[in-house]
Amino acid sequence: MKMVSSFCCRFSIISSLHAFIIFFFDFHIHQLVSAQFRVIGPDHPVTATVGEDIVLPCHLSPRMSAENMEVIWFQSKLSSAVHLYRDGKDQTEDQASEYWGRTVFLKDSITNGSVSLRIHNIRPSDEGQYRCFVESLTFYNEATLELKVTALGSDPQLSVEGYQKGGIRVVCQSTGWYPEPQVLWRDPSGQHLPSISQTTSQMDDDLFEAQTTIIIIQNSNQKLSCCVLNSHLNQEKESAIYVSDAFFTKVSPWIVALCVILVVLFVCIGLIVYLFRIKETLAAELRWRRVFTHPVNVTLDPDTAHPQLILSEDRKCVRWGEARQDLPNNPERFDSRDCALGHEGFTSGSHYWEVEVGDGKGWAVGVARKSVKRKGWIKRNPEEGIWAMEYDWSGKYQALTSPRTCLPVNGVLRKLGIYLDYERGQVTVFDADKEAPIFTFPTASFNRERVFPLLWLWGTESELRLCS
């Protein structure tokens, strides 16, 4: 009986130990599985109105606390973060400048898995794809959502601008739209009427202005309306006009003859102006052709280079470094924009040099005045003393005017030429391989300052080299 009792006791202990081991492994595996999660955003675009606030919703599934996790919101068009939450608080040192002071990470429901972000004062440039990235100690996941920005513009303004082609010219104009609106003329039955001209332009605030023109003919379409449509909101604004028969007067033959004489006179004047401009253009081309065959030798000034940029020993090449270098913060050095100026500056004459831009994206090449701002945020436009052309992350070539000018470039550029005519205030960018001009800036204002070559680099895979 003792042997049986002892055996039963040992069997009970072994069984308990076996059950404990199974429970331990089962609990550990359950903990690892429970540490995994999905980041979930809306399955449809979020629409926001310019000037208002918007919340980009995002949460964890299953619901769990994100207090001790890292949450990063990205915008596809930017290299820096829109908002960063780490170590239980917001981090602003790596935030994209476009969002400084405009984002709020909503922590009220963070213990319940909410990682949503509010953006204040929505701008057209905020439109695009956003990524909500969440990382714990053992797992990470992300969700993608799309933000559409919209603005409903002003009521169409209709104005009568005189007689044309036997009818009356009526212009419809409206401002403050986003995205680019559709503008239509309609008769009283709702049928669309053709316009003789239609233009849309983007203003400094990135909102669109639309203008369209129609000719009203007597006894036909004397009453009509102008409609401006927002495609995101599927809403429109409309204004109507009616022109009475009293405005349709018969034209005297003497007036017709006078108009013909004036037209001929204006054509002659225009031809003279055109020939004069051709002469000026040919003279300018001969000047830069002479300079083109004798390019100047320029190098980079290391005292101006941003600490993130690495210069070659011959000071001809610059690339973006992974780490910020410990360099003296002298007055000439850029501290927020990844720029470097040439060592050689110019106060007179015509000069030409070439830059190899390679295959990377995220660079700008041009010139800058000596007084260009070196510290803090810098606007990239002629008003700040910068005349340059850029190749952005989306693969678009743009002249940094105000507003920016998209350049119709075929293929990928490998080498650019910069032509500076100081006395004429002219800066021209060339495709150096084809010896073809790409863009000439309107008359530049150098203010009698020294002008330096400018290399701007924010692409980690890009490298710019000054040609010998």
Secondary structure as UniProt FT lines:
FT   HELIX           2..34
FT   STRAND          38..40
FT   STRAND          46..49
FT   TURN            50..51
FT   STRAND          54..56
FT   STRAND          59..61
FT   TURN            67..68
FT   STRAND          70..75
FT   TURN            76..77
FT   STRAND          81..86
FT   TURN            87..88
FT   STRAND          89..91
FT   TURN            93..94
FT   HELIX           97..99
FT   TURN            100..102
FT   STRAND          103..105
FT   TURN            108..109
FT   HELIX           110..112
FT   STRAND          117..119
FT   HELIX           124..126
FT   STRAND          128..135
FT   STRAND          140..151
FT   STRAND          157..164
FT   TURN            165..166
FT   STRAND          167..178
FT   STRAND          182..186
FT   TURN            188..189
FT   STRAND          192..193
FT   STRAND          197..202
FT   TURN            204..205
FT   STRAND          208..217
FT   TURN            218..219
FT   STRAND          223..230
FT   TURN            231..234
FT   STRAND          235..242
FT   HELIX           245..247
FT   HELIX           253..292
FT   TURN            302..304
FT   TURN            307..308
FT   STRAND          309..311
FT   TURN            313..314
FT   STRAND          317..320
FT   TURN            331..332
FT   STRAND          339..342
FT   STRAND          350..356
FT   STRAND          363..369
FT   TURN            370..371
FT   HELIX           382..384
FT   STRAND          386..391
FT   TURN            393..394
FT   STRAND          397..399
FT   STRAND          405..406
FT   STRAND          415..421
FT   TURN            422..425
FT   STRAND          426..431
FT   TURN            432..435
FT   STRAND          436..440
FT   TURN            447..448
FT   STRAND          451..457
FT   TURN            460..461
FT   STRAND          463..466
//
